[in-house]
Amino acid sequence: MQKMAENKTKQISDWSLYYDNQDQELKLTSYFPSGKKYTQPLTQCQVNPFEQI
């Protein structure tokens, strides 16, 4: 069974998206007030609300 990650959405102070040429995928980096940052493939993230354009 896979352990669910703790939802830290309300703690995020900023975020950014970029295309990783090496992995050939979009990545999302979340920044926290503590100075820590975490980067994951966008396919592993849930972004709400969103607007499809």
PDBQT receptor file of N, H, CA, C and O in Angstrom, charges set to zero:
ATOM      1  N   MET A   1       0.842  -1.174   0.000  1.00  0.00    +0.000 N 
ATOM      2  CA  MET A   1       0.000   0.000   0.000  1.00  0.00    +0.000 C 
ATOM      3  C   MET A   1       0.889   1.239   0.000  1.00  0.00    +0.000 C 
ATOM      4  O   MET A   1       1.882   1.291   0.726  1.00  0.00    +0.000 OA
ATOM      5  N   GLN A   2       0.537   2.240  -0.812  1.00  0.00    +0.000 N 
ATOM      6  H   GLN A   2      -0.270   2.198  -1.402  1.00  0.00    +0.000 HD
ATOM      7  CA  GLN A   2       1.320   3.460  -0.929  1.00  0.00    +0.000 C 
ATOM      8  C   GLN A   2       0.874   4.468   0.120  1.00  0.00    +0.000 C 
ATOM      9  O   GLN A   2      -0.323   4.690   0.302  1.00  0.00    +0.000 OA
ATOM     10  N   LYS A   3       1.824   5.071   0.805  1.00  0.00    +0.000 N 
ATOM     11  H   LYS A   3       2.796   4.890   0.657  1.00  0.00    +0.000 HD
ATOM     12  CA  LYS A   3       1.531   6.076   1.826  1.00  0.00    +0.000 C 
ATOM     13  C   LYS A   3       1.130   7.390   1.153  1.00  0.00    +0.000 C 
ATOM     14  O   LYS A   3       1.790   7.838   0.215  1.00  0.00    +0.000 OA
ATOM     15  N   MET A   4       0.053   8.002   1.633  1.00  0.00    +0.000 N 
ATOM     16  H   MET A   4      -0.482   7.638   2.395  1.00  0.00    +0.000 HD
ATOM     17  CA  MET A   4      -0.405   9.284   1.098  1.00  0.00    +0.000 C 
ATOM     18  C   MET A   4       0.493  10.401   1.629  1.00  0.00    +0.000 C 
ATOM     19  O   MET A   4       0.812  10.436   2.817  1.00  0.00    +0.000 OA
ATOM     20  N   ALA A   5       0.893  11.306   0.748  1.00  0.00    +0.000 N 
ATOM     21  H   ALA A   5       0.634  11.277  -0.217  1.00  0.00    +0.000 HD
ATOM     22  CA  ALA A   5       1.721  12.445   1.140  1.00  0.00    +0.000 C 
ATOM     23  C   ALA A   5       0.857  13.465   1.871  1.00  0.00    +0.000 C 
ATOM     24  O   ALA A   5      -0.324  13.624   1.562  1.00  0.00    +0.000 OA
ATOM     25  N   GLU A   6       1.442  14.144   2.825  1.00  0.00    +0.000 N 
ATOM     26  H   GLU A   6       2.401  14.015   3.075  1.00  0.00    +0.000 HD
ATOM     27  CA  GLU A   6       0.729  15.191   3.563  1.00  0.00    +0.000 C 
ATOM     28  C   GLU A   6       0.465  16.372   2.631  1.00  0.00    +0.000 C 
ATOM     29  O   GLU A   6       1.345  16.790   1.879  1.00  0.00    +0.000 OA
ATOM     30  N   ASN A   7      -0.748  16.900   2.689  1.00  0.00    +0.000 N 
ATOM     31  H   ASN A   7      -1.463  16.560   3.300  1.00  0.00    +0.000 HD
ATOM     32  CA  ASN A   7      -1.119  18.041   1.858  1.00  0.00    +0.000 C 
ATOM     33  C   ASN A   7      -0.561  19.314   2.494  1.00  0.00    +0.000 C 
ATOM     34  O   ASN A   7      -0.993  19.711   3.577  1.00  0.00    +0.000 OA
ATOM     35  N   LYS A   8       0.393  19.949   1.824  1.00  0.00    +0.000 N 
ATOM     36  H   LYS A   8       0.744  19.626   0.945  1.00  0.00    +0.000 HD
ATOM     37  CA  LYS A   8       1.024  21.164   2.333  1.00  0.00    +0.000 C 
ATOM     38  C   LYS A   8       0.694  22.371   1.460  1.00  0.00    +0.000 C 
ATOM     39  O   LYS A   8       1.423  23.363   1.459  1.00  0.00    +0.000 OA
ATOM     40  N   THR A   9      -0.411  22.280   0.718  1.00  0.00    +0.000 N 
ATOM     41  H   THR A   9      -1.003  21.474   0.719  1.00  0.00    +0.000 HD
ATOM     42  CA  THR A   9      -0.802  23.322  -0.224  1.00  0.00    +0.000 C 
ATOM     43  C   THR A   9      -0.841  24.705   0.407  1.00  0.00    +0.000 C 
ATOM     44  O   THR A   9      -0.339  25.668  -0.173  1.00  0.00    +0.000 OA
ATOM     45  N   LYS A  10      -1.432  24.809   1.586  1.00  0.00    +0.000 N 
ATOM     46  H   LYS A  10      -1.840  24.027   2.057  1.00  0.00    +0.000 HD
ATOM     47  CA  LYS A  10      -1.597  26.116   2.238  1.00  0.00    +0.000 C 
ATOM     48  C   LYS A  10      -0.272  26.711   2.699  1.00  0.00    +0.000 C 
ATOM     49  O   LYS A  10      -0.211  27.897   3.022  1.00  0.00    +0.000 OA
ATOM     50  N   GLN A  11       0.781  25.914   2.735  1.00  0.00    +0.000 N 
ATOM     51  H   GLN A  11       0.731  24.950   2.473  1.00  0.00    +0.000 HD
ATOM     52  CA  GLN A  11       2.087  26.384   3.181  1.00  0.00    +0.000 C 
ATOM     53  C   GLN A  11       2.951  26.915   2.028  1.00  0.00    +0.000 C 
ATOM     54  O   GLN A  11       3.982  27.543   2.273  1.00  0.00    +0.000 OA
ATOM     55  N   ILE A  12       2.548  26.675   0.794  1.00  0.00    +0.000 N 
ATOM     56  H   ILE A  12       1.711  26.165   0.595  1.00  0.00    +0.000 HD
ATOM     57  CA  ILE A  12       3.348  27.090  -0.367  1.00  0.00    +0.000 C 
ATOM     58  C   ILE A  12       3.336  28.604  -0.489  1.00  0.00    +0.000 C 
ATOM     59  O   ILE A  12       2.274  29.227  -0.487  1.00  0.00    +0.000 OA
ATOM     60  N   SER A  13       4.526  29.197  -0.596  1.00  0.00    +0.000 N 
ATOM     61  H   SER A  13       5.389  28.691  -0.598  1.00  0.00    +0.000 HD
ATOM     62  CA  SER A  13       4.626  30.651  -0.726  1.00  0.00    +0.000 C 
ATOM     63  C   SER A  13       4.724  31.083  -2.189  1.00  0.00    +0.000 C 
ATOM     64  O   SER A  13       4.384  32.218  -2.520  1.00  0.00    +0.000 OA
ATOM     65  N   ASP A  14       5.188  30.187  -3.072  1.00  0.00    +0.000 N 
ATOM     66  H   ASP A  14       5.465  29.264  -2.804  1.00  0.00    +0.000 HD
ATOM     67  CA  ASP A  14       5.293  30.496  -4.491  1.00  0.00    +0.000 C 
ATOM     68  C   ASP A  14       5.490  29.187  -5.240  1.00  0.00    +0.000 C 
ATOM     69  O   ASP A  14       5.765  28.153  -4.632  1.00  0.00    +0.000 OA
ATOM     70  N   TRP A  15       5.349  29.232  -6.560  1.00  0.00    +0.000 N 
ATOM     71  H   TRP A  15       5.126  30.072  -7.054  1.00  0.00    +0.000 HD
ATOM     72  CA  TRP A  15       5.574  28.051  -7.379  1.00  0.00    +0.000 C 
ATOM     73  C   TRP A  15       5.996  28.489  -8.771  1.00  0.00    +0.000 C 
ATOM     74  O   TRP A  15       5.802  29.640  -9.161  1.00  0.00    +0.000 OA
ATOM     75  N   SER A  16       6.578  27.553  -9.516  1.00  0.00    +0.000 N 
ATOM     76  H   SER A  16       6.736  26.617  -9.199  1.00  0.00    +0.000 HD
ATOM     77  CA  SER A  16       6.977  27.844 -10.897  1.00  0.00    +0.000 C 
ATOM     78  C   SER A  16       6.900  26.565 -11.719  1.00  0.00    +0.000 C 
ATOM     79  O   SER A  16       7.006  25.458 -11.192  1.00  0.00    +0.000 OA
ATOM     80  N   LEU A  17       6.712  26.744 -13.018  1.00  0.00    +0.000 N 
ATOM     81  H   LEU A  17       6.625  27.643 -13.446  1.00  0.00    +0.000 HD
ATOM     82  CA  LEU A  17       6.691  25.643 -13.977  1.00  0.00    +0.000 C 
ATOM     83  C   LEU A  17       7.859  25.812 -14.939  1.00  0.00    +0.000 C 
ATOM     84  O   LEU A  17       8.222  26.934 -15.295  1.00  0.00    +0.000 OA
ATOM     85  N   TYR A  18       8.447  24.695 -15.356  1.00  0.00    +0.000 N 
ATOM     86  H   TYR A  18       8.153  23.784 -15.066  1.00  0.00    +0.000 HD
ATOM     87  CA  TYR A  18       9.477  24.768 -16.386  1.00  0.00    +0.000 C 
ATOM     88  C   TYR A  18       9.529  23.438 -17.132  1.00  0.00    +0.000 C 
ATOM     89  O   TYR A  18       9.105  22.405 -16.615  1.00  0.00    +0.000 OA
ATOM     90  N   TYR A  19      10.049  23.481 -18.338  1.00  0.00    +0.000 N 
ATOM     91  H   TYR A  19      10.393  24.320 -18.757  1.00  0.00    +0.000 HD
ATOM     92  CA  TYR A  19      10.223  22.274 -19.132  1.00  0.00    +0.000 C 
ATOM     93  C   TYR A  19      11.622  21.731 -18.911  1.00  0.00    +0.000 C 
ATOM     94  O   TYR A  19      12.609  22.429 -19.144  1.00  0.00    +0.000 OA
ATOM     95  N   ASP A  20      11.709  20.488 -18.461  1.00  0.00    +0.000 N 
ATOM     96  H   ASP A  20      10.908  19.921 -18.271  1.00  0.00    +0.000 HD
ATOM     97  CA  ASP A  20      12.990  19.830 -18.219  1.00  0.00    +0.000 C 
ATOM     98  C   ASP A  20      13.394  19.111 -19.512  1.00  0.00    +0.000 C 
ATOM     99  O   ASP A  20      12.803  18.091 -19.868  1.00  0.00    +0.000 OA
ATOM    100  N   ASN A  21      14.394  19.643 -20.209  1.00  0.00    +0.000 N 
ATOM    101  H   ASN A  21      14.873  20.471 -19.920  1.00  0.00    +0.000 HD
ATOM    102  CA  ASN A  21      14.839  19.067 -21.476  1.00  0.00    +0.000 C 
ATOM    103  C   ASN A  21      15.391  17.656 -21.314  1.00  0.00    +0.000 C 
ATOM    104  O   ASN A  21      15.205  16.809 -22.188  1.00  0.00    +0.000 OA
ATOM    105  N   GLN A  22      16.064  17.403 -20.207  1.00  0.00    +0.000 N 
ATOM    106  H   GLN A  22      16.215  18.090 -19.496  1.00  0.00    +0.000 HD
ATOM    107  CA  GLN A  22      16.661  16.086 -19.988  1.00  0.00    +0.000 C 
ATOM    108  C   GLN A  22      15.575  15.024 -19.832  1.00  0.00    +0.000 C 
ATOM    109  O   GLN A  22      15.655  13.961 -20.449  1.00  0.00    +0.000 OA
ATOM    110  N   ASP A  23      14.562  15.304 -19.013  1.00  0.00    +0.000 N 
ATOM    111  H   ASP A  23      14.497  16.167 -18.512  1.00  0.00    +0.000 HD
ATOM    112  CA  ASP A  23      13.481  14.337 -18.784  1.00  0.00    +0.000 C 
ATOM    113  C   ASP A  23      12.340  14.492 -19.796  1.00  0.00    +0.000 C 
ATOM    114  O   ASP A  23      11.442  13.653 -19.857  1.00  0.00    +0.000 OA
ATOM    115  N   GLN A  24      12.380  15.557 -20.577  1.00  0.00    +0.000 N 
ATOM    116  H   GLN A  24      13.110  16.239 -20.527  1.00  0.00    +0.000 HD
ATOM    117  CA  GLN A  24      11.368  15.872 -21.583  1.00  0.00    +0.000 C 
ATOM    118  C   GLN A  24       9.958  15.897 -20.989  1.00  0.00    +0.000 C 
ATOM    119  O   GLN A  24       9.042  15.240 -21.483  1.00  0.00    +0.000 OA
ATOM    120  N   GLU A  25       9.813  16.687 -19.902  1.00  0.00    +0.000 N 
ATOM    121  H   GLU A  25      10.557  17.221 -19.501  1.00  0.00    +0.000 HD
ATOM    122  CA  GLU A  25       8.507  16.844 -19.273  1.00  0.00    +0.000 C 
ATOM    123  C   GLU A  25       8.434  18.148 -18.486  1.00  0.00    +0.000 C 
ATOM    124  O   GLU A  25       9.454  18.728 -18.113  1.00  0.00    +0.000 OA
ATOM    125  N   LEU A  26       7.201  18.595 -18.244  1.00  0.00    +0.000 N 
ATOM    126  H   LEU A  26       6.373  18.125 -18.547  1.00  0.00    +0.000 HD
ATOM    127  CA  LEU A  26       6.988  19.787 -17.430  1.00  0.00    +0.000 C 
ATOM    128  C   LEU A  26       7.207  19.443 -15.970  1.00  0.00    +0.000 C 
ATOM    129  O   LEU A  26       6.805  18.377 -15.504  1.00  0.00    +0.000 OA
ATOM    130  N   LYS A  27       7.846  20.354 -15.253  1.00  0.00    +0.000 N 
ATOM    131  H   LYS A  27       8.172  21.221 -15.632  1.00  0.00    +0.000 HD
ATOM    132  CA  LYS A  27       8.085  20.168 -13.820  1.00  0.00    +0.000 C 
ATOM    133  C   LYS A  27       7.489  21.346 -13.057  1.00  0.00    +0.000 C 
ATOM    134  O   LYS A  27       7.492  22.478 -13.540  1.00  0.00    +0.000 OA
ATOM    135  N   LEU A  28       6.987  21.068 -11.878  1.00  0.00    +0.000 N 
ATOM    136  H   LEU A  28       6.985  20.148 -11.486  1.00  0.00    +0.000 HD
ATOM    137  CA  LEU A  28       6.447  22.089 -10.996  1.00  0.00    +0.000 C 
ATOM    138  C   LEU A  28       7.324  22.164  -9.752  1.00  0.00    +0.000 C 
ATOM    139  O   LEU A  28       7.570  21.151  -9.097  1.00  0.00    +0.000 OA
ATOM    140  N   THR A  29       7.793  23.363  -9.429  1.00  0.00    +0.000 N 
ATOM    141  H   THR A  29       7.593  24.186  -9.960  1.00  0.00    +0.000 HD
ATOM    142  CA  THR A  29       8.582  23.581  -8.215  1.00  0.00    +0.000 C 
ATOM    143  C   THR A  29       7.745  24.385  -7.242  1.00  0.00    +0.000 C 
ATOM    144  O   THR A  29       7.235  25.452  -7.583  1.00  0.00    +0.000 OA
ATOM    145  N   SER A  30       7.602  23.866  -6.019  1.00  0.00    +0.000 N 
ATOM    146  H   SER A  30       8.016  22.999  -5.743  1.00  0.00    +0.000 HD
ATOM    147  CA  SER A  30       6.878  24.547  -4.945  1.00  0.00    +0.000 C 
ATOM    148  C   SER A  30       7.901  25.117  -3.971  1.00  0.00    +0.000 C 
ATOM    149  O   SER A  30       8.831  24.424  -3.557  1.00  0.00    +0.000 OA
ATOM    150  N   TYR A  31       7.723  26.390  -3.608  1.00  0.00    +0.000 N 
ATOM    151  H   TYR A  31       6.968  26.953  -3.944  1.00  0.00    +0.000 HD
ATOM    152  CA  TYR A  31       8.630  27.068  -2.689  1.00  0.00    +0.000 C 
ATOM    153  C   TYR A  31       7.910  27.307  -1.362  1.00  0.00    +0.000 C 
ATOM    154  O   TYR A  31       6.727  27.648  -1.346  1.00  0.00    +0.000 OA
ATOM    155  N   PHE A  32       8.625  27.127  -0.251  1.00  0.00    +0.000 N 
ATOM    156  H   PHE A  32       9.586  26.850  -0.263  1.00  0.00    +0.000 HD
ATOM    157  CA  PHE A  32       8.060  27.291   1.079  1.00  0.00    +0.000 C 
ATOM    158  C   PHE A  32       8.783  28.409   1.821  1.00  0.00    +0.000 C 
ATOM    159  O   PHE A  32       9.951  28.679   1.544  1.00  0.00    +0.000 OA
ATOM    160  N   PRO A  33       8.096  29.066   2.768  1.00  0.00    +0.000 N 
ATOM    161  CA  PRO A  33       8.701  30.166   3.525  1.00  0.00    +0.000 C 
ATOM    162  C   PRO A  33      10.010  29.775   4.224  1.00  0.00    +0.000 C 
ATOM    163  O   PRO A  33      10.858  30.634   4.466  1.00  0.00    +0.000 OA
ATOM    164  N   SER A  34      10.179  28.504   4.544  1.00  0.00    +0.000 N 
ATOM    165  H   SER A  34       9.490  27.806   4.347  1.00  0.00    +0.000 HD
ATOM    166  CA  SER A  34      11.396  28.041   5.217  1.00  0.00    +0.000 C 
ATOM    167  C   SER A  34      12.616  28.089   4.306  1.00  0.00    +0.000 C 
ATOM    168  O   SER A  34      13.748  27.935   4.767  1.00  0.00    +0.000 OA
ATOM    169  N   GLY A  35      12.380  28.305   2.988  1.00  0.00    +0.000 N 
ATOM    170  H   GLY A  35      11.461  28.430   2.614  1.00  0.00    +0.000 HD
ATOM    171  CA  GLY A  35      13.480  28.305   2.029  1.00  0.00    +0.000 C 
ATOM    172  C   GLY A  35      13.595  26.988   1.283  1.00  0.00    +0.000 C 
ATOM    173  O   GLY A  35      14.342  26.890   0.309  1.00  0.00    +0.000 OA
ATOM    174  N   LYS A  36      12.858  25.967   1.733  1.00  0.00    +0.000 N 
ATOM    175  H   LYS A  36      12.252  26.047   2.524  1.00  0.00    +0.000 HD
ATOM    176  CA  LYS A  36      12.881  24.687   1.034  1.00  0.00    +0.000 C 
ATOM    177  C   LYS A  36      12.081  24.777  -0.255  1.00  0.00    +0.000 C 
ATOM    178  O   LYS A  36      11.161  25.585  -0.383  1.00  0.00    +0.000 OA
ATOM    179  N   LYS A  37      12.453  23.931  -1.204  1.00  0.00    +0.000 N 
ATOM    180  H   LYS A  37      13.200  23.275  -1.100  1.00  0.00    +0.000 HD
ATOM    181  CA  LYS A  37      11.704  23.844  -2.449  1.00  0.00    +0.000 C 
ATOM    182  C   LYS A  37      11.664  22.388  -2.878  1.00  0.00    +0.000 C 
ATOM    183  O   LYS A  37      12.589  21.619  -2.616  1.00  0.00    +0.000 OA
ATOM    184  N   TYR A  38      10.580  22.027  -3.540  1.00  0.00    +0.000 N 
ATOM    185  H   TYR A  38       9.829  22.652  -3.753  1.00  0.00    +0.000 HD
ATOM    186  CA  TYR A  38      10.393  20.662  -3.996  1.00  0.00    +0.000 C 
ATOM    187  C   TYR A  38       9.952  20.695  -5.450  1.00  0.00    +0.000 C 
ATOM    188  O   TYR A  38       9.079  21.479  -5.823  1.00  0.00    +0.000 OA
ATOM    189  N   THR A  39      10.557  19.841  -6.272  1.00  0.00    +0.000 N 
ATOM    190  H   THR A  39      11.266  19.204  -5.969  1.00  0.00    +0.000 HD
ATOM    191  CA  THR A  39      10.236  19.776  -7.690  1.00  0.00    +0.000 C 
ATOM    192  C   THR A  39       9.746  18.380  -8.026  1.00  0.00    +0.000 C 
ATOM    193  O   THR A  39      10.346  17.376  -7.642  1.00  0.00    +0.000 OA
ATOM    194  N   GLN A  40       8.618  18.344  -8.765  1.00  0.00    +0.000 N 
ATOM    195  H   GLN A  40       8.130  19.159  -9.076  1.00  0.00    +0.000 HD
ATOM    196  CA  GLN A  40       8.037  17.082  -9.206  1.00  0.00    +0.000 C 
ATOM    197  C   GLN A  40       7.531  17.239 -10.628  1.00  0.00    +0.000 C 
ATOM    198  O   GLN A  40       7.249  18.351 -11.073  1.00  0.00    +0.000 OA
ATOM    199  N   PRO A  41       7.415  16.118 -11.347  1.00  0.00    +0.000 N 
ATOM    200  CA  PRO A  41       6.782  16.199 -12.664  1.00  0.00    +0.000 C 
ATOM    201  C   PRO A  41       5.344  16.702 -12.505  1.00  0.00    +0.000 C 
ATOM    202  O   PRO A  41       4.650  16.321 -11.562  1.00  0.00    +0.000 OA
ATOM    203  N   LEU A  42       4.910  17.540 -13.411  1.00  0.00    +0.000 N 
ATOM    204  H   LEU A  42       5.474  17.849 -14.177  1.00  0.00    +0.000 HD
ATOM    205  CA  LEU A  42       3.557  18.084 -13.334  1.00  0.00    +0.000 C 
ATOM    206  C   LEU A  42       2.522  16.967 -13.381  1.00  0.00    +0.000 C 
ATOM    207  O   LEU A  42       1.437  17.109 -12.816  1.00  0.00    +0.000 OA
ATOM    208  N   THR A  43       2.838  15.864 -14.042  1.00  0.00    +0.000 N 
ATOM    209  H   THR A  43       3.719  15.749 -14.501  1.00  0.00    +0.000 HD
ATOM    210  CA  THR A  43       1.906  14.738 -14.127  1.00  0.00    +0.000 C 
ATOM    211  C   THR A  43       1.629  14.104 -12.768  1.00  0.00    +0.000 C 
ATOM    212  O   THR A  43       0.642  13.384 -12.615  1.00  0.00    +0.000 OA
ATOM    213  N   GLN A  44       2.490  14.361 -11.774  1.00  0.00    +0.000 N 
ATOM    214  H   GLN A  44       3.292  14.946 -11.898  1.00  0.00    +0.000 HD
ATOM    215  CA  GLN A  44       2.301  13.816 -10.432  1.00  0.00    +0.000 C 
ATOM    216  C   GLN A  44       1.675  14.838  -9.491  1.00  0.00    +0.000 C 
ATOM    217  O   GLN A  44       1.562  14.584  -8.292  1.00  0.00    +0.000 OA
ATOM    218  N   CYS A  45       1.269  15.988 -10.019  1.00  0.00    +0.000 N 
ATOM    219  H   CYS A  45       1.361  16.194 -10.994  1.00  0.00    +0.000 HD
ATOM    220  CA  CYS A  45       0.705  17.059  -9.203  1.00  0.00    +0.000 C 
ATOM    221  C   CYS A  45      -0.765  17.272  -9.546  1.00  0.00    +0.000 C 
ATOM    222  O   CYS A  45      -1.217  16.984 -10.655  1.00  0.00    +0.000 OA
ATOM    223  N   GLN A  46      -1.484  17.778  -8.573  1.00  0.00    +0.000 N 
ATOM    224  H   GLN A  46      -1.117  18.011  -7.672  1.00  0.00    +0.000 HD
ATOM    225  CA  GLN A  46      -2.870  18.149  -8.801  1.00  0.00    +0.000 C 
ATOM    226  C   GLN A  46      -2.971  19.651  -8.598  1.00  0.00    +0.000 C 
ATOM    227  O   GLN A  46      -2.710  20.150  -7.503  1.00  0.00    +0.000 OA
ATOM    228  N   VAL A  47      -3.351  20.380  -9.655  1.00  0.00    +0.000 N 
ATOM    229  H   VAL A  47      -3.562  19.975 -10.545  1.00  0.00    +0.000 HD
ATOM    230  CA  VAL A  47      -3.440  21.823  -9.601  1.00  0.00    +0.000 C 
ATOM    231  C   VAL A  47      -4.923  22.207  -9.686  1.00  0.00    +0.000 C 
ATOM    232  O   VAL A  47      -5.584  21.937 -10.688  1.00  0.00    +0.000 OA
ATOM    233  N   ASN A  48      -5.431  22.834  -8.633  1.00  0.00    +0.000 N 
ATOM    234  H   ASN A  48      -4.894  23.054  -7.819  1.00  0.00    +0.000 HD
ATOM    235  CA  ASN A  48      -6.844  23.254  -8.588  1.00  0.00    +0.000 C 
ATOM    236  C   ASN A  48      -6.952  24.653  -8.030  1.00  0.00    +0.000 C 
ATOM    237  O   ASN A  48      -6.208  24.960  -7.099  1.00  0.00    +0.000 OA
ATOM    238  N   PRO A  49      -7.787  25.503  -8.501  1.00  0.00    +0.000 N 
ATOM    239  CA  PRO A  49      -8.541  25.319  -9.740  1.00  0.00    +0.000 C 
ATOM    240  C   PRO A  49      -7.618  25.570 -10.935  1.00  0.00    +0.000 C 
ATOM    241  O   PRO A  49      -6.525  26.116 -10.782  1.00  0.00    +0.000 OA
ATOM    242  N   PHE A  50      -8.065  25.169 -12.108  1.00  0.00    +0.000 N 
ATOM    243  H   PHE A  50      -8.952  24.726 -12.232  1.00  0.00    +0.000 HD
ATOM    244  CA  PHE A  50      -7.281  25.411 -13.315  1.00  0.00    +0.000 C 
ATOM    245  C   PHE A  50      -8.219  25.848 -14.429  1.00  0.00    +0.000 C 
ATOM    246  O   PHE A  50      -9.425  25.607 -14.386  1.00  0.00    +0.000 OA
ATOM    247  N   GLU A  51      -7.643  26.484 -15.406  1.00  0.00    +0.000 N 
ATOM    248  H   GLU A  51      -6.663  26.680 -15.441  1.00  0.00    +0.000 HD
ATOM    249  CA  GLU A  51      -8.391  26.909 -16.579  1.00  0.00    +0.000 C 
ATOM    250  C   GLU A  51      -7.688  26.393 -17.809  1.00  0.00    +0.000 C 
ATOM    251  O   GLU A  51      -6.528  26.727 -18.052  1.00  0.00    +0.000 OA
ATOM    252  N   GLN A  52      -8.375  25.586 -18.585  1.00  0.00    +0.000 N 
ATOM    253  H   GLN A  52      -9.317  25.315 -18.387  1.00  0.00    +0.000 HD
ATOM    254  CA  GLN A  52      -7.784  25.032 -19.797  1.00  0.00    +0.000 C 
ATOM    255  C   GLN A  52      -7.904  26.061 -20.907  1.00  0.00    +0.000 C 
ATOM    256  O   GLN A  52      -8.990  26.580 -21.166  1.00  0.00    +0.000 OA
ATOM    257  N   ILE A  53      -6.770  26.362 -21.572  1.00  0.00    +0.000 N 
ATOM    258  H   ILE A  53      -5.888  25.940 -21.361  1.00  0.00    +0.000 HD
ATOM    259  CA  ILE A  53      -6.780  27.364 -22.652  1.00  0.00    +0.000 C 
ATOM    260  C   ILE A  53      -6.301  26.743 -23.945  1.00  0.00    +0.000 C 
ATOM    261  O   ILE A  53      -6.237  27.422 -24.970  1.00  0.00    +0.000 OA
TER     262      ILE A  53
